[in-house]
Amino acid sequence: MIDRNLNPEFLNDFLDYSSTISNKSVNTIKEYNYDIAHFLKFIKYKQKDIKVDDENIKEIEISDLTLSDIEKIKIEDIHAFLGYLKATYRSKPATIARKTASIRAFFHYLCNKTKRIKSNPAQDLESPKLDKRLPRYLSLEQSKELLKVSSTPPPSTHGNHDNSIRNSAIITLFLNCGMRLSELVNINIKDIDFENNKLNVIGKGNKERAIYLNKACINAINSYLRERPKERC
């Protein structure tokens, strides 16, 4: 949950623009707010010479920052912030790349979209190089074993609810469709087109995409729907 009262007005305006005009997802807006607020706290700490430990910079209030303060920011200040993240929090390149993207979007809005500041200090800001990692995947035997375990009911002596059919449907969709966890947990029955064996999901960036379901997925979903508690329908 974003507490807008803790932000300067121009940061809230940027979040509103990103949400409505740029159509960014809720999670992206939260990341923008977290990244930019932390950056502005560092800038205030640096500009105002506030005496706090590096770990306590997050506690600095920024609601009183003005666009005049933003006009003073140079690319060297941004580099200093990214260096502070790596030194203080041991932030990984992927994390620094995300924060770099947030900062670029923020200054692009202030300078290019709304002309609230004259120059964009992040115009030549580069992202750190990321190591290319090969995707990790299960072997065929591992996939079969996972399906077997997920579809095995718990011992009756444990007193647990039998969610094995539901679990089997979840694992079947994961193994066959390559969807994200966020996509799976947000599936509604109305998103499934049983006639055409198709599933519509909302993916990264609020983009809708279609996933075609094979026979194993359809059978797993139908098996779960037959056992699904009626009050959840």
N, C-alpha and C positions, 0 to 999 in steps of 0.2 A: 504493500500500500504506500503510495506516494503522499507525503505531507507537503502540500504545495506552499503552506505558510512558511516553510523553512527555506524556500527558494526565492531568489530575486525574480522580479516580474519577467525579465527577458528570458530566463530559463524556462519558466512556465509557458511562455509564448512559444518557445522552440518545441517543447513537448506537445503542445496543442497542434502545432503545424505538422509535426512528425506523425501524430496520430491520425489527423483528419486528411490533410492534403497528401502527405507521403504514404498514408495508409500502412504505417508500421504496426507490428503486432504489439499486444500488451506487454509481452516479455521484453521486446526491444525498447519500448518506452521506459520500462523500469530500469533497464541497463543504461539507457541514455541518462536518466536522472541520477543514477548512482555514480556513473563515470564522470559526468560533468560537474556534479556537486562536489565530488572529491577533488577534481581538478581545480575548481574555483576556491576551495578551502586552502589548497596548496598555494595558489596565487595570492590569496589574502595573507597567508602566513609569510610569504616571501616579500610582498609589497609593503606590508604594514609592520614587518619585523616583529611578529608576535612570538612571545617566548613560550613555546610548548615543545614537548618531545615529539619526535617524528611520528610515533605511534598515536599521539593525541591530536594530530592535525585534523582528523575526521570530526572532532568535536567543535571545531571553529564554526561560528555562525556566519552565514553568507547572505542573508536576506537583505542586508544593507549595501551590498555591492552595487555599483552603478556602471553604466556604459562607459563612463570616463575611466574607470578602473580596467575595463576590458580593453579599451583603446591602447593601454600601456603594455599589453602583453606582446612579447616577441617570441619568435620561434625557439629561441634559446630557453625561454621559460617553459615551453612545452617539453623540450628535450630534458630539462631539469626535472620536471614532473615524472616523466617516464623513467628516468634514472632513479628517482626516489622510490618509485614502485618496485623496481628490481632490487634495490639495495635494502629497502625496509621490509617488503613483503615477499621477496624472491619470486616476483611475478614471472610467469613463463612467457615466451614469445607470443603464444596464442592470446594470452590475456592482454598483453601490451598492444597487440595488433587490434584487438577489439576496442580498447580505450582510445587508440589512435583514430580509429574509424569514427568513434563517437565525437571526438574533438573536432575532426575535420567537418563532420556534418553540422556541428554546432556553429562553427565559424562561417561555414558556407551559408547558413541561414542568416546570420547576423550581417554578413558583408554583401553577399550576392543576391539573396532573396529579399531582404528587408532594408538594406542600405543603412543599417543602424550604426555600423562602424565603417570607417573609410578604407581600411586595409585588412586583409586576411592573413594573420600570422601563420596559419596552418596550410597555406596554399601549396607550399613545397614540402610539407611534412610527409616523410616516408614511413612505411610500415616495416617492422622488423621481418627479416627473412624467416620463414617457417620451414622446419624440417619436413620433408615429404615422408610420410609413414604409410607403409602398405596396410590395407585393411586386414583386421583379424577376423577369421571366420571359423565356423565349426566344420569338422569333417562330416561325411555322410553318417559314419557310425556314431559320432557324438550327437548329431541331430536326432538320430533314431533313439538313442538312449535318453535324451532330453524329453522327447515326446512320450516315451515309455514311463518315465518318472512322473511327468506332469499329469498323465492320465490314470495314475495308480491311486485309488482311494486310500485315505489314511486309515490306520488300524482303528477299529471301533472302540478299543480300550482308551484311546486318547480323548474321546468325547468331542472331536472336532467336526465341523460341518464338512460334508463332502463336496468340495469345489473342484473335483478332478475334471469334470466335463468342461467347466468354465476355463480351468487352467489349460486344458488340452487345446481349446479353441484359441486361447491367447497365443500359445506357443506355435500353433499351426499357422496363424496369421503372421507372426513374426518371421518364421522360417521361410514362408512362401512369398511374402509381400514386400519385405525390406522396408517396412514403415518405421517411423520414429515412435518412441513411447508416447509422446504428447499427442501424436495422431491417433494412436490406438485408444487411449483413455477417453478421447473426445468423440468416439464413434457413437452415433445414434442409429436406431433401427431404420429410421427413415433415410439414412445415408446409403443403405444397401439396396441395390437394384437386383433383386433375385431373378427377374426375367432375363436380364442381360449379363448376370454374373459379374456385377461391377460394384465397386465401393468408392464413394467420393469422400475424400479427407481434406482437411485444411492443414496445409504444411507450413513450412518456414516462410515467414514474411506474409502470412495470411493468404497464401496462394492456394487455390483449390486444385486438386489433381485427382485423376481417376486411376483406380487400381483394379485390374481385372483379376477375378478370383477363379482359381482352379477348382476341380472337383473336391479335393481334400479340404479346402477352405469352406466351400459351401456346405459340405457334410458336417464339418466341425461346428459351424455357426448354427445350422439347423438342430444339431444334437443339443447344443447349449440352450437354444430357444425353447425346446421341449421341456427342459428341466428348470428354466429360469423362473424364479418366484413370481407369481402373478402380480404382487403388489408393486413390482418394479416396472411393469409394462406401461 
